[in-house]
Each structure stands twice: as structure tokens, then as C-alpha cells.
């Protein structure tokens, strides 16, 4: 992919504000006011670029332009200069055809968008995307980003589908949690009975998507009353009710590794049992998942009950307790803490209604976001 070379930011419909102060992005050399030719070092040119960025941010702070986003508008005392950094790219309706499996239009859109940024602003070309990041929660995010060479190779990709076998790099990329919100809120999702009132050893209900679920069904569907594994949940059973009655909840990969089930389990006090290959867990560099979840290899699915029954009661109680502590990192901030909205403060919506929650407030909400970040 050829990226255009641009030395000055151009005009844009994204409320780009040019600095009013007289700052110049330095070339390798320039003529001083006294007529002498001065050659600048790489460090000096970088410092000049950062100064221009700071001036642009300073100007943007003075503006009152805000995006009219009916799902999320970053306003109020919680946010610092949200109008400086808030950016939304909503293109799902333009490039996505329901039930289509054609990669081309979406890959072309991602490629064209990077080329647009590269041609309009100097930032991408200066680092070939190293100081940029993209966010995508849909399963197709990795495939689409792979169509843009430097976006996949250099940029930070924040993905729900954090599959290391699909070129997700934990050293630079970020695994993002996802959760399904049936009504768009967290009402009714938090909490569950104490461990002593959970009579079911382990529970799962879901379609046979991918080989892991097929193996799970072959070995355990309707085989053991302690191991409640269902493709279709009987009509007299409540899915969330079963989660709350269970000690452990199976969180297997489907077609892809990402799943909202592990966060749902944490919400309701059920210890997640992860059956996934090549999955980088969310916040894995700061959360010790081994203290509140169980990993089971695909080859060990036939021994699932034996593995779970061998966990001492004291260890189970500790995992369940730590899981309740950990879930706050995946929760929405409620009324009295950060405002009274009943919608997620920060979320990523996908085409099938899934939403991603962040425990840290950030002023971004989109299906795909590609932005420059500045470390100052």
C-alpha cells in the first residue's frame, strides 16, 4: 500500500482545528530570520510536531462543538476536554450487507480510510501507524485490519476477538472484553445467590458454532445432571436463572474466540470455565485470571466433570469471591458515581447488538475507530 506524503494537515469534516499560534513543522533544514541555513535533528523536528499538536489541542479546548450522538454524548463534569478527542466513525450501514461474507467492501473501506488519513494529515506517514490505534469488537475486525499492511503490523489493535493464531500480538495489541446487554442496560445482570445455594456443578447453553462446542455437546449434552450442557435451553428454564444456580459456567469459543459469556458469569457470581485455544484474556497484563477462572484444554473436555470436582471447596470459594471483586472492572458506573444515565458510559456496539463495557471512562464510542494518540 502506498501512503501519500503530507507535511501539513488539511481541512476536514471532523472538526479539525488549526492552531492560531505561529508554529511550523520543521523540515530537515530551513532558513533562519538572519538568512543562515540551519539543519534540524530528528529530535528537534519531533519536538516541533508535538508543540503543534499541543497548540491544536489548546485551540480545540476553546471550542464548544460536540457531536450529536444520541447513544453517547460526552458531556458533563466527568470529562476533561471531550470535544478535543471525541471522534465517531459510523459506517456499518454503508459497507455491511446483512448475511454477507464478502470481505472486499469492508477491507477496501479500511484501506481507503487509512489512505485518507495519510493524505490529509502528516501523522500516519511520520510513524507508518505506530502511534495510532484501531478498535473493533466484531469477529471480522482482525480480518479487515489485516488488509491494511501497516495497520496490522504497526498499529495497536484493540480487539474483542483477540486470537493469537490470527496475528493478534499481545505485546502491542489489546484484548477488549465484550458483554451482551439484552435491553441496552445492566439492569438484572448483576448479582446472584451465595455459593451454598448453587446446586448445579456446571452449565452451558448455546448453539454449535465451531468445533469446540461440537466436542462439548458430543460428550456432555444430556449426559449428567450435574453437567447441564444444552444446545437449546428447555422452555421451562431461564438462561440467567441457570447461570445463577451454577457454580461454574462454560465459556467456550464459537466460530471465534471472543464471547460475552465469561463476563456474564462474573456478573452473576459463576466461576468462568474457559475452553478456548489461542485466546488472550482481557486485561490479562493486570488481572490474574487464574485466581477467578478455570482453563480447560479442548483435549480435556471428556474429563470436564472430573476436573471441576477435583477443585477443593476452599479454592472454589476463593475463586468465586475474587470473581465478584474482579467484575467491577467490567461494570458500568452507576448513578451517584458518574452521572445518572442508564446506558453504558463507554461502549462499543456491534451489528448484532453486543456491547463492550470499559471500567475506565474514555470518550470514544464507535463500531470502528481509528485515531491518533498523543503521549505528552
N, C-alpha and C positions, 0 to 999 in steps of 0.2 A: 504494500500500500504506500502510495506517495502522498506525503503530507505537505501542504503548502507552507511556505515560509513567510511569516508575517512579523513585522517588528513593532507594529502599533495596533492597539485594539481598535476595532471598527464599531460602527453603530449596530445596535441590536434591539430586538423587541423584548429582551429580558431585563429591562430597566438598568442597563449598564450605565454607570455614572462615571464620567471622566473627571479627574482631579482638576480643581481650579488653580492649584499651585503650579509653578513652572518647573516640572520635573521632566528629565529626559532619560530614556532608557539608553544607556551608553553603548556605542559600538566599540569595536576593538581600539579605535583611536578617534580623536576629534580635535578640532582646533579651538584653543582657549581664547578668551577675550583679548589677550595680548598678541594673538597671532601665532603662538607657539603650538606645535603639534604634540599632543600628549597621548601616550598609549596606556590603556587601562588594563588592569589584570582581570582575570575571571572573577575574583572575589569582589572587586570594585563594581563590576557590571551586575553581579548578583545583588549586592547591597543597593545599587540604584534601582533594580527591579523591585526589591522589597519595599523601598521607600515609596515608589509609585503605587504599589499595592496598598500600603498603609494610607496614602493620601486618598485613594479611591474609596477605601472603607470609611475614612473620616467624612468624606463628602456624602456617602450613602447614608450615614447616620442622621444627617440633617433632613433627609427626605422622608416623606410620610406615605410614599407609595407602598401599598400592600396588595398582594394577590388576593382576589376574591375567591377563596376556595371554600365551598360550602361544607366540605368534610373536615377541614382543619385549617384554621387561620391563626397563625402565631401572634397573638396579641396578649397584652396584659403584663403585670409586673413580673411574671415568671421569666420572661425572655429578655435577653440583652441583645439589642440591635438585630432583631429577627429579620427586618427588611433588608439588612445587608447581605444575609446569607441564604434566605429562603428562596428556593427555586423548584419549580414543578414542571415535569415533562410528562404529559398525559397523552400517549399516542396509541393506546390499546385499540380504540375504536377505529383508528386509521389503518393499522397494519395487521391486526389479528382477525382472522376469519374463523368463526366457531367450528370446532371439529376438524380444522385443517391441520395437516402435519407438514406443511410447506415451510422450510426454514428460510428460503430465499428472501421474501419481502422483509422479514424482521431483521435478518442479517444485513441486508442492504441498508435498512434504516439506521442500524447501529453504526455501520461503516460511514454512511453519509453524515451522521451527526458528529462523529469524530472529525471527519474532514471539514465540516462546517466550523467546528471549534478551532481546528488547526489553521484554517484560512482566515478566520476573523480575529483571533487573539494570538498573542505570542507565547502563551504559557505552555501549551502542549508541545510545541516544537523545541522549546528550551530543554525539556527533560524527556521527550518522547513518552509522556504519560506517567512517569514515575511519581509525580506529585499530584496525581488525580485518583479518584476512586469512583466506582460504579456500584449501584445497589440493585439487586434483582432477587425476588423471592420465588418467582415461578420456576418450575423444574427446567424450563428451557434457557434460563439465564446463562449457564455455563456454555451451552452450545452456541448461543447468539454472540456472546462476548468472544468466543474463540475465532469468530470470523474476522475480527479486527486484531491484527497481529500484536501491536504494542499494548492494546487494551488488555489482552490476555497475558502477555509476557511481562509487562512492566507495571500496569496499574493495580491498585488494591481493589479486589473484587469482594464485595460484601454479599454473600450468597446464603440462602437457606439450604440449597442443595450442595452442601459442602462435601463433595465426593473426591477424595484424593486420587482415585483411579481415573477421574475425568479432569485432571490437571488443576485441581484445587491445591494451592500451595499454602499450607498453614503458616509458613514463615512470613508471607506478605498478605495473604488473603484473610478474610474474616468470616467466620461461621455465624449466621444470624438465626435466632430461634423463630419458630412460627407457631401460631395457635389459631384454632378455628373459633370464631365468635358467631354463634348462630344468629343472635339478634343485634350484632354490632356492638355489644357491651359485654362486660364481665359479670353481669348480674346472674347469680345462680351457679357460677363456676367455682367459686372459692369455698373451701371447707369440706369436711367430711367427718364421719364418726371416728372414735378412738380405735386404735389397733385391736383392742379386745372385742369390739363389736363387728369386726370384719371376718366373715365366715368363709369366704371364698379364697382359696390359695392364690390363683392367678386367673386373669381374664383378658380376652381379646375378642373383638368383633369387627369384621371388615372384609371387603372384597378381596378376591385372589388376584392381586396385582403384583406380578413378579414372582420369581422362583422361590424366594424365602417364604412368602405366605403360602405358596403351594405345598412346600415341605411341612410347614406348621400345620396346615389342615390335614394333610395325609396322616400325620402321626397323632394328632390330638383332637380333632373335631369330633365332638360327641363320644369321646372315649373314656372320660374320667370326670366324676362330679366335682373334684377339687380343681380340675383344669378346665375352665369354662372358655372354650375356643369355638367361635361361631363365624361362619361366613355371613349368614343373615340372622340377626337377633330375633328371637321369637317375639310376637306381638305383645305378649304379656310382660315383657321385660323392658326396663328403661336403661338405655346405654349409660347415662351418668349414674343411675342408681346402682348398676353393676360395678362401675368403677369405684364407687364409694363403699361397696360391700367387700371389695377385694384388697388383699394385702399387696399383691404385685400386679402390675399391668404390663402386658406385652406391647412393645413399641417396635414393630418390625419395619424394615424397608418395604416400599411398594415397588412401583416402577422406578422410583428414585429413592435416595436415602433419607430425604427430608420428610418429616412427619410432625403434625401437631400433637400427636398422642402423648409424647413424653412430657410436654408442658401441661397438658390436661391432667395427666396423672399427678404431677406435682401440685397442681391447684387443689386436687381433691384428696390429697394425703395418701395416694397409692404409689408404692415404690416402682419406678420405671424399670422394665427389663428390656434392654436394648439388644435387638438382633439385627445388626447392620454390618455390612462389610465396607471398609474404607471411609468411615464417617468421621469427620472432625466435629466434635461436640461444641455447641455454642458456649462462648466464654471459657473455653477449655484451658486457656492460659491463666485464668484466675479462679475458676471453680473446680474443685476436686470432685469430679463426677463419681469416682469410685466410692465416695462416702455416702452417697444418697441414691445410687442406681446400681443395677446389676448388668454386666455384659455377658451375653451368651453367644458363643460361636454358632454359626449355621450348622456345623457338623455335630453340635451337641444338642440340637433340638430334640432328638429322641430321648435324651436324658433330662429334659426340662424339669419335670417334677422332682426328680432325684436331686438336681442341683439346688432348687429352691428349698426343698425340705431339709437339705443339709446345712442351710444357713441358720446359725443359732438364734434363738428368740431375742437374746440381748442385742445381737448385731442387727437384726431386723428392726427392732425398736429404735435403735440409734440411727439407722438409715432413714426411717420414716420421720423421725424428729428433725434431722438435718435437712431432709427434703422440704419440710414445711418452712424451715429457715431460708432455704435457697430460693423458694418460689417468689420471694419478694423482688428478685432480680428480673422476673418476667411479668410483673404485675403493672397494672395501670395505677397512677397516683390518684387517690380518691379525694372527694370533696373535703376541704379543710386543709389540704396539703398544697395542692397546686391548681386550685380552681374548682368549679362545680360542674364542668362538662361531664356528661355520661359517656362520651365517646373516648376512644383511646387518645391519649395526649400525642403519641407518636406512633404511627403505624404504617405498614406497607400493605396495600390492598392488592390482591391478585384477582385474575379474571373469574375464579371460581368462588370468591367470597372469603377466602382465607385472609387473616390479618396477622401482621407481625408486631409484637409489642417490645418496646425497649424500656428498660428500667431507668435509663438516663435520658433526660429531656433533650431532644435535638430538633431543630427547626426544619426538618425535611420530611416530606410525605409524597411518595410517587410510586408508580409501577416500575419505572427505571429512572435512575438519577445518575447523571454524570456531571461532576462538579470539580472545580479546582479547590484544593485546600491549602491554606497558608499557615505555616508554623512560624510564629514571630516571637 
